């Protein structure tokens, strides 16, 4: 892959490992992907990957090509972006917890929810600012292609995990329990994110 004048100096193996570690870490997007796999099953849950990949690319491409110097010059803007992400994740967790669906039903996760959550996911900015090389779109194209493949791999794993939890014969997990565990994880993530952002503003 071509080298870029700024940004990440990682080799391909280092880049791959860094992205996979980040994508496999539990967070708001992965919570939705697992919950989507639980609600829809593995095959019907695969379209959710389009929402995740689209959300990541919407943030990463402009930041890596244009906005990185802006965030370097105005670090407060990055803090406010993280606060906005925390508010969205908190709202999503609240909606999951207070869903009026009956206990026998699994909550429906939409591509739009996954897309918006991924756009507001701090992982997108971390990837764009720290891991992804910075440069022109032509220079970034091979790295973006590799990133897209890694997203497909990791997202498929989370969907499969959720589907496995639905179909396992060893124990039965009620949809309402899965929904509320997911909601609790989202709220906890939002609190951690908000706390770190407020400390940065102090």
Residue, then its C-alpha position, 0 to 999 in steps of 0.5 A: x500500500x502507498x505510504x502517506x505523508x501524515x497520519x499512521x505509520x503502521x504496517x499492514x499487519x499492525x493496522x489489521x491488528x489495531x482495527x480488529x482489536x478496536x472492532x472486537x471491543x464491546x461498545x454501542x455498535x457491537x451491542x446493536x449488532x449482537x442484539x440484531x443477530x439475536x432478534x433477526x437471526x444470522x442471515x437476516x441480520x447481515x444487512x445491518x453490516x451496511x449500516x455499520x460500514x456506512x457509518x464508519x466511512x462517513x466519519x473516517x473518510x472526511x476526517x482522515x482526508x480533511x478534518x484531522x488538522x482541524x481537530x489538532x488545532x481545536x481539540x475542544x471540538x473533539x471533546x464536544x463530538x464525544x459528548x454528542x456521542x455519549x448523549x446518543x448512546x444514552x438515549x438509545x440505551x433508554x429506548x431499549x430499556x423502556x421498549x413497550x414490546x412484549x417480553x416474548x418479542x425481540x427488539x427490532x434493530x434497524x439499519x438506521x439505528x446502527x448507522x447513526x450509532x456508528x457515526x456517533x461512536x468514538x471508535x470512528x474518530x479514533x480510527x480516523x485520527x489515530x489508526x488510519x493514514x492521512x492523505x488524499x482519497x487515492x492514497x487512502x483507497x487501499x487502506x479503506x478497502x482493507x478496513x471495510x473487509x475487517x468491518x465485515x469480518x468483525x460485524x459478522x462475528x457479533x451478529x453470529x454471536x447474537x444468533x448463537x445466543x438465540x438458538x443455543x439449547x443449553x439455556x434459554x435467554x428471554x428477549x427482554x433480558x437480552x434487551x435490558x442487558x444491552x441497554x445497561x451496557x449502552x448506558x454504562x458506555x455513555x456514562x464512561x464517555x461523558x465522564x471522560x469528556x467532562x473531565x477534558x472540558x474541566 
